[in-house]
Amino acid sequence: MIFKVYYQESASEVPVRESTKTVYVEGESKRDVIKKIADRKYNIEYVEKVSGNYLDFEKQNEDFNVLEL
């Protein structure tokens, strides 16, 4: 499964919509994805499963890139 992770670069950063970034990660569950990126010290706001039409839409974005962890 592919998950879209919304995050801030630094765990000490206060979440601000304008500085929120996203990354796509393949994993078995939300918990698995969070464990995979824990070493990056991100301030994770939200993890969302991406599938079906939503995944097809996201793949059309030129920035779509799934992290291989």
PDB file with one MODEL, atoms N, CA, C and O in Angstrom:
MODEL        1
ATOM      1  N   MET A   1       0.836  -1.175   0.000  1.00  0.00           N
ATOM      2  CA  MET A   1       0.000   0.000   0.000  1.00  0.00           C
ATOM      3  C   MET A   1       0.884   1.242   0.000  1.00  0.00           C
ATOM      4  O   MET A   1       2.003   1.233   0.515  1.00  0.00           O
ATOM      5  N   ILE A   2       0.366   2.283  -0.576  1.00  0.00           N
ATOM      6  CA  ILE A   2       1.084   3.552  -0.611  1.00  0.00           C
ATOM      7  C   ILE A   2       0.372   4.542   0.305  1.00  0.00           C
ATOM      8  O   ILE A   2      -0.853   4.657   0.290  1.00  0.00           O
ATOM      9  N   PHE A   3       1.171   5.256   1.105  1.00  0.00           N
ATOM     10  CA  PHE A   3       0.641   6.243   2.031  1.00  0.00           C
ATOM     11  C   PHE A   3       1.244   7.604   1.727  1.00  0.00           C
ATOM     12  O   PHE A   3       2.413   7.704   1.354  1.00  0.00           O
ATOM     13  N   LYS A   4       0.447   8.644   1.886  1.00  0.00           N
ATOM     14  CA  LYS A   4       0.900  10.016   1.730  1.00  0.00           C
ATOM     15  C   LYS A   4       1.097  10.576   3.132  1.00  0.00           C
ATOM     16  O   LYS A   4       0.173  10.577   3.946  1.00  0.00           O
ATOM     17  N   VAL A   5       2.307  11.051   3.405  1.00  0.00           N
ATOM     18  CA  VAL A   5       2.651  11.561   4.720  1.00  0.00           C
ATOM     19  C   VAL A   5       2.801  13.075   4.640  1.00  0.00           C
ATOM     20  O   VAL A   5       3.587  13.587   3.843  1.00  0.00           O
ATOM     21  N   TYR A   6       2.046  13.781   5.463  1.00  0.00           N
ATOM     22  CA  TYR A   6       2.144  15.236   5.574  1.00  0.00           C
ATOM     23  C   TYR A   6       3.039  15.525   6.778  1.00  0.00           C
ATOM     24  O   TYR A   6       2.813  14.996   7.867  1.00  0.00           O
ATOM     25  N   TYR A   7       4.049  16.358   6.579  1.00  0.00           N
ATOM     26  CA  TYR A   7       5.006  16.573   7.665  1.00  0.00           C
ATOM     27  C   TYR A   7       5.650  17.956   7.603  1.00  0.00           C
ATOM     28  O   TYR A   7       5.550  18.669   6.604  1.00  0.00           O
ATOM     29  N   GLN A   8       6.317  18.313   8.708  1.00  0.00           N
ATOM     30  CA  GLN A   8       7.183  19.483   8.796  1.00  0.00           C
ATOM     31  C   GLN A   8       8.614  18.948   8.835  1.00  0.00           C
ATOM     32  O   GLN A   8       8.850  17.850   9.339  1.00  0.00           O
ATOM     33  N   GLU A   9       9.555  19.703   8.315  1.00  0.00           N
ATOM     34  CA  GLU A   9      10.958  19.268   8.251  1.00  0.00           C
ATOM     35  C   GLU A   9      11.554  18.955   9.619  1.00  0.00           C
ATOM     36  O   GLU A   9      12.353  18.027   9.745  1.00  0.00           O
ATOM     37  N   SER A  10      11.182  19.709  10.634  1.00  0.00           N
ATOM     38  CA  SER A  10      11.787  19.556  11.951  1.00  0.00           C
ATOM     39  C   SER A  10      10.723  19.203  12.985  1.00  0.00           C
ATOM     40  O   SER A  10       9.617  19.744  12.966  1.00  0.00           O
ATOM     41  N   ALA A  11      11.069  18.299  13.877  1.00  0.00           N
ATOM     42  CA  ALA A  11      10.132  17.903  14.929  1.00  0.00           C
ATOM     43  C   ALA A  11       9.852  19.052  15.894  1.00  0.00           C
ATOM     44  O   ALA A  11       8.839  19.044  16.593  1.00  0.00           O
ATOM     45  N   SER A  12      10.742  20.035  15.934  1.00  0.00           N
ATOM     46  CA  SER A  12      10.533  21.167  16.834  1.00  0.00           C
ATOM     47  C   SER A  12       9.717  22.282  16.179  1.00  0.00           C
ATOM     48  O   SER A  12       9.376  23.265  16.837  1.00  0.00           O
ATOM     49  N   GLU A  13       9.404  22.140  14.907  1.00  0.00           N
ATOM     50  CA  GLU A  13       8.647  23.139  14.170  1.00  0.00           C
ATOM     51  C   GLU A  13       7.156  23.046  14.486  1.00  0.00           C
ATOM     52  O   GLU A  13       6.601  21.951  14.585  1.00  0.00           O
ATOM     53  N   VAL A  14       6.530  24.175  14.638  1.00  0.00           N
ATOM     54  CA  VAL A  14       5.088  24.212  14.832  1.00  0.00           C
ATOM     55  C   VAL A  14       4.442  24.013  13.463  1.00  0.00           C
ATOM     56  O   VAL A  14       4.840  24.671  12.502  1.00  0.00           O
ATOM     57  N   PRO A  15       3.460  23.126  13.351  1.00  0.00           N
ATOM     58  CA  PRO A  15       2.831  22.895  12.050  1.00  0.00           C
ATOM     59  C   PRO A  15       2.172  24.166  11.496  1.00  0.00           C
ATOM     60  O   PRO A  15       1.320  24.778  12.140  1.00  0.00           O
ATOM     61  N   VAL A  16       2.591  24.535  10.296  1.00  0.00           N
ATOM     62  CA  VAL A  16       2.027  25.673   9.580  1.00  0.00           C
ATOM     63  C   VAL A  16       1.703  25.181   8.176  1.00  0.00           C
ATOM     64  O   VAL A  16       2.570  24.637   7.491  1.00  0.00           O
ATOM     65  N   ARG A  17       0.484  25.366   7.755  1.00  0.00           N
ATOM     66  CA  ARG A  17       0.035  24.828   6.477  1.00  0.00           C
ATOM     67  C   ARG A  17       0.972  25.191   5.321  1.00  0.00           C
ATOM     68  O   ARG A  17       1.237  24.360   4.453  1.00  0.00           O
ATOM     69  N   GLU A  18       1.464  26.414   5.309  1.00  0.00           N
ATOM     70  CA  GLU A  18       2.308  26.866   4.201  1.00  0.00           C
ATOM     71  C   GLU A  18       3.646  26.136   4.120  1.00  0.00           C
ATOM     72  O   GLU A  18       4.256  26.088   3.052  1.00  0.00           O
ATOM     73  N   SER A  19       4.105  25.577   5.217  1.00  0.00           N
ATOM     74  CA  SER A  19       5.391  24.873   5.194  1.00  0.00           C
ATOM     75  C   SER A  19       5.238  23.354   5.288  1.00  0.00           C
ATOM     76  O   SER A  19       6.224  22.636   5.459  1.00  0.00           O
ATOM     77  N   THR A  20       4.009  22.873   5.177  1.00  0.00           N
ATOM     78  CA  THR A  20       3.777  21.428   5.194  1.00  0.00           C
ATOM     79  C   THR A  20       4.275  20.815   3.897  1.00  0.00           C
ATOM     80  O   THR A  20       4.015  21.328   2.808  1.00  0.00           O
ATOM     81  N   LYS A  21       4.994  19.709   4.031  1.00  0.00           N
ATOM     82  CA  LYS A  21       5.506  18.980   2.872  1.00  0.00           C
ATOM     83  C   LYS A  21       4.878  17.604   2.856  1.00  0.00           C
ATOM     84  O   LYS A  21       4.301  17.165   3.852  1.00  0.00           O
ATOM     85  N   THR A  22       4.988  16.915   1.718  1.00  0.00           N
ATOM     86  CA  THR A  22       4.440  15.571   1.609  1.00  0.00           C
ATOM     87  C   THR A  22       5.485  14.628   1.036  1.00  0.00           C
ATOM     88  O   THR A  22       6.381  15.031   0.294  1.00  0.00           O
ATOM     89  N   VAL A  23       5.346  13.381   1.397  1.00  0.00           N
ATOM     90  CA  VAL A  23       6.181  12.323   0.855  1.00  0.00           C
ATOM     91  C   VAL A  23       5.311  11.073   0.761  1.00  0.00           C
ATOM     92  O   VAL A  23       4.431  10.852   1.593  1.00  0.00           O
ATOM     93  N   TYR A  24       5.565  10.260  -0.259  1.00  0.00           N
ATOM     94  CA  TYR A  24       4.829   9.016  -0.443  1.00  0.00           C
ATOM     95  C   TYR A  24       5.719   7.868  -0.005  1.00  0.00           C
ATOM     96  O   TYR A  24       6.890   7.795  -0.380  1.00  0.00           O
ATOM     97  N   VAL A  25       5.147   6.963   0.800  1.00  0.00           N
ATOM     98  CA  VAL A  25       5.916   5.852   1.346  1.00  0.00           C
ATOM     99  C   VAL A  25       5.098   4.577   1.189  1.00  0.00           C
ATOM    100  O   VAL A  25       3.892   4.566   1.436  1.00  0.00           O
ATOM    101  N   GLU A  26       5.762   3.507   0.778  1.00  0.00           N
ATOM    102  CA  GLU A  26       5.098   2.214   0.678  1.00  0.00           C
ATOM    103  C   GLU A  26       5.240   1.487   2.005  1.00  0.00           C
ATOM    104  O   GLU A  26       6.325   1.450   2.585  1.00  0.00           O
ATOM    105  N   GLY A  27       4.142   0.906   2.489  1.00  0.00           N
ATOM    106  CA  GLY A  27       4.171   0.193   3.752  1.00  0.00           C
ATOM    107  C   GLY A  27       2.936  -0.663   3.951  1.00  0.00           C
ATOM    108  O   GLY A  27       1.982  -0.593   3.176  1.00  0.00           O
ATOM    109  N   GLU A  28       2.964  -1.465   4.993  1.00  0.00           N
ATOM    110  CA  GLU A  28       1.854  -2.360   5.310  1.00  0.00           C
ATOM    111  C   GLU A  28       0.713  -1.646   6.032  1.00  0.00           C
ATOM    112  O   GLU A  28      -0.454  -2.007   5.878  1.00  0.00           O
ATOM    113  N   SER A  29       1.067  -0.615   6.831  1.00  0.00           N
ATOM    114  CA  SER A  29       0.079   0.110   7.619  1.00  0.00           C
ATOM    115  C   SER A  29       0.626   1.498   7.940  1.00  0.00           C
ATOM    116  O   SER A  29       1.783   1.801   7.650  1.00  0.00           O
ATOM    117  N   LYS A  30      -0.218   2.337   8.543  1.00  0.00           N
ATOM    118  CA  LYS A  30       0.236   3.666   8.959  1.00  0.00           C
ATOM    119  C   LYS A  30       1.383   3.546   9.957  1.00  0.00           C
ATOM    120  O   LYS A  30       2.371   4.274   9.868  1.00  0.00           O
ATOM    121  N   ARG A  31       1.246   2.635  10.893  1.00  0.00           N
ATOM    122  CA  ARG A  31       2.281   2.423  11.913  1.00  0.00           C
ATOM    123  C   ARG A  31       3.608   2.014  11.264  1.00  0.00           C
ATOM    124  O   ARG A  31       4.668   2.487  11.672  1.00  0.00           O
ATOM    125  N   ASP A  32       3.552   1.142  10.262  1.00  0.00           N
ATOM    126  CA  ASP A  32       4.739   0.694   9.544  1.00  0.00           C
ATOM    127  C   ASP A  32       5.423   1.866   8.848  1.00  0.00           C
ATOM    128  O   ASP A  32       6.648   1.984   8.885  1.00  0.00           O
ATOM    129  N   VAL A  33       4.641   2.725   8.218  1.00  0.00           N
ATOM    130  CA  VAL A  33       5.179   3.895   7.525  1.00  0.00           C
ATOM    131  C   VAL A  33       5.857   4.835   8.513  1.00  0.00           C
ATOM    132  O   VAL A  33       6.952   5.329   8.243  1.00  0.00           O
ATOM    133  N   ILE A  34       5.228   5.085   9.638  1.00  0.00           N
ATOM    134  CA  ILE A  34       5.808   5.973  10.646  1.00  0.00           C
ATOM    135  C   ILE A  34       7.135   5.409  11.151  1.00  0.00           C
ATOM    136  O   ILE A  34       8.091   6.158  11.351  1.00  0.00           O
ATOM    137  N   LYS A  35       7.198   4.087  11.359  1.00  0.00           N
ATOM    138  CA  LYS A  35       8.444   3.458  11.801  1.00  0.00           C
ATOM    139  C   LYS A  35       9.531   3.602  10.748  1.00  0.00           C
ATOM    140  O   LYS A  35      10.697   3.810  11.084  1.00  0.00           O
ATOM    141  N   LYS A  36       9.160   3.493   9.473  1.00  0.00           N
ATOM    142  CA  LYS A  36      10.138   3.576   8.391  1.00  0.00           C
ATOM    143  C   LYS A  36      10.778   4.953   8.281  1.00  0.00           C
ATOM    144  O   LYS A  36      11.949   5.062   7.916  1.00  0.00           O
ATOM    145  N   ILE A  37      10.031   5.998   8.590  1.00  0.00           N
ATOM    146  CA  ILE A  37      10.582   7.351   8.444  1.00  0.00           C
ATOM    147  C   ILE A  37      10.958   7.990   9.784  1.00  0.00           C
ATOM    148  O   ILE A  37      11.290   9.174   9.833  1.00  0.00           O
ATOM    149  N   ALA A  38      10.907   7.225  10.853  1.00  0.00           N
ATOM    150  CA  ALA A  38      11.203   7.763  12.192  1.00  0.00           C
ATOM    151  C   ALA A  38      12.604   8.343  12.290  1.00  0.00           C
ATOM    152  O   ALA A  38      12.811   9.318  13.013  1.00  0.00           O
ATOM    153  N   ASP A  39      13.560   7.776  11.591  1.00  0.00           N
ATOM    154  CA  ASP A  39      14.946   8.264  11.669  1.00  0.00           C
ATOM    155  C   ASP A  39      15.138   9.631  11.008  1.00  0.00           C
ATOM    156  O   ASP A  39      16.184  10.255  11.185  1.00  0.00           O
ATOM    157  N   ARG A  40      14.167  10.095  10.266  1.00  0.00           N
ATOM    158  CA  ARG A  40      14.260  11.393   9.588  1.00  0.00           C
ATOM    159  C   ARG A  40      13.863  12.557  10.494  1.00  0.00           C
ATOM    160  O   ARG A  40      14.030  13.714  10.110  1.00  0.00           O
ATOM    161  N   LYS A  41      13.344  12.276  11.678  1.00  0.00           N
ATOM    162  CA  LYS A  41      12.987  13.294  12.678  1.00  0.00           C
ATOM    163  C   LYS A  41      11.955  14.310  12.179  1.00  0.00           C
ATOM    164  O   LYS A  41      11.997  15.483  12.550  1.00  0.00           O
ATOM    165  N   TYR A  42      11.039  13.852  11.343  1.00  0.00           N
ATOM    166  CA  TYR A  42       9.972  14.720  10.845  1.00  0.00           C
ATOM    167  C   TYR A  42       8.918  14.939  11.924  1.00  0.00           C
ATOM    168  O   TYR A  42       8.729  14.094  12.799  1.00  0.00           O
ATOM    169  N   ASN A  43       8.245  16.062  11.859  1.00  0.00           N
ATOM    170  CA  ASN A  43       7.066  16.318  12.675  1.00  0.00           C
ATOM    171  C   ASN A  43       5.877  15.886  11.806  1.00  0.00           C
ATOM    172  O   ASN A  43       5.383  16.669  10.995  1.00  0.00           O
ATOM    173  N   ILE A  44       5.428  14.660  11.976  1.00  0.00           N
ATOM    174  CA  ILE A  44       4.376  14.096  11.129  1.00  0.00           C
ATOM    175  C   ILE A  44       3.025  14.638  11.559  1.00  0.00           C
ATOM    176  O   ILE A  44       2.635  14.524  12.721  1.00  0.00           O
ATOM    177  N   GLU A  45       2.321  15.227  10.611  1.00  0.00           N
ATOM    178  CA  GLU A  45       0.990  15.768  10.875  1.00  0.00           C
ATOM    179  C   GLU A  45      -0.093  14.729  10.627  1.00  0.00           C
ATOM    180  O   GLU A  45      -1.020  14.582  11.423  1.00  0.00           O
ATOM    181  N   TYR A  46       0.035  14.003   9.505  1.00  0.00           N
ATOM    182  CA  TYR A  46      -1.037  13.108   9.099  1.00  0.00           C
ATOM    183  C   TYR A  46      -0.496  12.066   8.132  1.00  0.00           C
ATOM    184  O   TYR A  46       0.360  12.376   7.304  1.00  0.00           O
ATOM    185  N   VAL A  47      -0.984  10.837   8.226  1.00  0.00           N
ATOM    186  CA  VAL A  47      -0.629   9.764   7.307  1.00  0.00           C
ATOM    187  C   VAL A  47      -1.927   9.259   6.695  1.00  0.00           C
ATOM    188  O   VAL A  47      -2.866   8.902   7.406  1.00  0.00           O
ATOM    189  N   GLU A  48      -1.967   9.232   5.359  1.00  0.00           N
ATOM    190  CA  GLU A  48      -3.199   8.905   4.644  1.00  0.00           C
ATOM    191  C   GLU A  48      -2.937   7.818   3.608  1.00  0.00           C
ATOM    192  O   GLU A  48      -1.994   7.928   2.824  1.00  0.00           O
ATOM    193  N   LYS A  49      -3.750   6.781   3.595  1.00  0.00           N
ATOM    194  CA  LYS A  49      -3.647   5.728   2.588  1.00  0.00           C
ATOM    195  C   LYS A  49      -4.119   6.283   1.251  1.00  0.00           C
ATOM    196  O   LYS A  49      -5.145   6.959   1.178  1.00  0.00           O
ATOM    197  N   VAL A  50      -3.364   5.995   0.194  1.00  0.00           N
ATOM    198  CA  VAL A  50      -3.688   6.478  -1.144  1.00  0.00           C
ATOM    199  C   VAL A  50      -3.934   5.253  -2.029  1.00  0.00           C
ATOM    200  O   VAL A  50      -3.051   4.410  -2.190  1.00  0.00           O
ATOM    201  N   SER A  51      -5.138   5.160  -2.601  1.00  0.00           N
ATOM    202  CA  SER A  51      -5.448   4.020  -3.464  1.00  0.00           C
ATOM    203  C   SER A  51      -6.518   4.405  -4.479  1.00  0.00           C
ATOM    204  O   SER A  51      -7.118   5.477  -4.392  1.00  0.00           O
ATOM    205  N   GLY A  52      -6.746   3.527  -5.429  1.00  0.00           N
ATOM    206  CA  GLY A  52      -7.808   3.720  -6.419  1.00  0.00           C
ATOM    207  C   GLY A  52      -7.640   4.980  -7.253  1.00  0.00           C
ATOM    208  O   GLY A  52      -6.540   5.301  -7.703  1.00  0.00           O
ATOM    209  N   ASN A  53      -8.746   5.690  -7.452  1.00  0.00           N
ATOM    210  CA  ASN A  53      -8.731   6.908  -8.261  1.00  0.00           C
ATOM    211  C   ASN A  53      -7.835   7.979  -7.658  1.00  0.00           C
ATOM    212  O   ASN A  53      -7.204   8.750  -8.382  1.00  0.00           O
ATOM    213  N   TYR A  54      -7.779   8.025  -6.339  1.00  0.00           N
ATOM    214  CA  TYR A  54      -6.942   9.012  -5.665  1.00  0.00           C
ATOM    215  C   TYR A  54      -5.467   8.768  -6.002  1.00  0.00           C
ATOM    216  O   TYR A  54      -4.726   9.714  -6.269  1.00  0.00           O
ATOM    217  N   LEU A  55      -5.047   7.508  -5.991  1.00  0.00           N
ATOM    218  CA  LEU A  55      -3.669   7.163  -6.335  1.00  0.00           C
ATOM    219  C   LEU A  55      -3.394   7.510  -7.797  1.00  0.00           C
ATOM    220  O   LEU A  55      -2.338   8.057  -8.116  1.00  0.00           O
ATOM    221  N   ASP A  56      -4.329   7.200  -8.679  1.00  0.00           N
ATOM    222  CA  ASP A  56      -4.169   7.533 -10.096  1.00  0.00           C
ATOM    223  C   ASP A  56      -4.000   9.033 -10.284  1.00  0.00           C
ATOM    224  O   ASP A  56      -3.175   9.472 -11.085  1.00  0.00           O
ATOM    225  N   PHE A  57      -4.778   9.821  -9.551  1.00  0.00           N
ATOM    226  CA  PHE A  57      -4.676  11.276  -9.617  1.00  0.00           C
ATOM    227  C   PHE A  57      -3.312  11.746  -9.123  1.00  0.00           C
ATOM    228  O   PHE A  57      -2.678  12.588  -9.759  1.00  0.00           O
ATOM    229  N   GLU A  58      -2.857  11.207  -7.994  1.00  0.00           N
ATOM    230  CA  GLU A  58      -1.570  11.608  -7.428  1.00  0.00           C
ATOM    231  C   GLU A  58      -0.417  11.249  -8.359  1.00  0.00           C
ATOM    232  O   GLU A  58       0.564  11.990  -8.426  1.00  0.00           O
ATOM    233  N   LYS A  59      -0.507  10.134  -9.077  1.00  0.00           N
ATOM    234  CA  LYS A  59       0.549   9.708  -9.993  1.00  0.00           C
ATOM    235  C   LYS A  59       0.724  10.685 -11.152  1.00  0.00           C
ATOM    236  O   LYS A  59       1.788  10.723 -11.770  1.00  0.00           O
ATOM    237  N   GLN A  60      -0.294  11.465 -11.451  1.00  0.00           N
ATOM    238  CA  GLN A  60      -0.209  12.449 -12.535  1.00  0.00           C
ATOM    239  C   GLN A  60       0.644  13.651 -12.138  1.00  0.00           C
ATOM    240  O   GLN A  60       1.092  14.398 -13.008  1.00  0.00           O
ATOM    241  N   ASN A  61       0.873  13.848 -10.855  1.00  0.00           N
ATOM    242  CA  ASN A  61       1.682  14.956 -10.351  1.00  0.00           C
ATOM    243  C   ASN A  61       3.150  14.682 -10.672  1.00  0.00           C
ATOM    244  O   ASN A  61       3.641  13.581 -10.424  1.00  0.00           O
ATOM    245  N   GLU A  62       3.847  15.661 -11.215  1.00  0.00           N
ATOM    246  CA  GLU A  62       5.256  15.480 -11.571  1.00  0.00           C
ATOM    247  C   GLU A  62       6.141  15.231 -10.352  1.00  0.00           C
ATOM    248  O   GLU A  62       7.238  14.690 -10.496  1.00  0.00           O
ATOM    249  N   ASP A  63       5.695  15.610  -9.163  1.00  0.00           N
ATOM    250  CA  ASP A  63       6.450  15.404  -7.937  1.00  0.00           C
ATOM    251  C   ASP A  63       6.179  14.048  -7.287  1.00  0.00           C
ATOM    252  O   ASP A  63       6.738  13.752  -6.232  1.00  0.00           O
ATOM    253  N   PHE A  64       5.331  13.220  -7.900  1.00  0.00           N
ATOM    254  CA  PHE A  64       4.992  11.921  -7.324  1.00  0.00           C
ATOM    255  C   PHE A  64       6.223  11.008  -7.368  1.00  0.00           C
ATOM    256  O   PHE A  64       6.760  10.714  -8.436  1.00  0.00           O
ATOM    257  N   ASN A  65       6.650  10.574  -6.194  1.00  0.00           N
ATOM    258  CA  ASN A  65       7.797   9.701  -6.078  1.00  0.00           C
ATOM    259  C   ASN A  65       7.640   8.919  -4.777  1.00  0.00           C
ATOM    260  O   ASN A  65       7.548   9.516  -3.705  1.00  0.00           O
ATOM    261  N   VAL A  66       7.609   7.599  -4.861  1.00  0.00           N
ATOM    262  CA  VAL A  66       7.457   6.751  -3.680  1.00  0.00           C
ATOM    263  C   VAL A  66       8.838   6.436  -3.118  1.00  0.00           C
ATOM    264  O   VAL A  66       9.706   5.935  -3.833  1.00  0.00           O
ATOM    265  N   LEU A  67       9.040   6.733  -1.821  1.00  0.00           N
ATOM    266  CA  LEU A  67      10.312   6.421  -1.176  1.00  0.00           C
ATOM    267  C   LEU A  67      10.480   4.917  -1.064  1.00  0.00           C
ATOM    268  O   LEU A  67       9.554   4.202  -0.680  1.00  0.00           O
ATOM    269  N   GLU A  68      11.653   4.455  -1.397  1.00  0.00           N
ATOM    270  CA  GLU A  68      11.987   3.040  -1.245  1.00  0.00           C
ATOM    271  C   GLU A  68      12.785   2.892   0.049  1.00  0.00           C
ATOM    272  O   GLU A  68      13.980   3.189   0.074  1.00  0.00           O
ATOM    273  N   LEU A  69      12.146   2.440   1.114  1.00  0.00           N
ATOM    274  CA  LEU A  69      12.832   2.291   2.410  1.00  0.00           C
ATOM    275  C   LEU A  69      12.889   0.850   2.827  1.00  0.00           C
ATOM    276  O   LEU A  69      13.428   0.535   3.888  1.00  0.00           O
TER     277      LEU A  69
ENDMDL
END
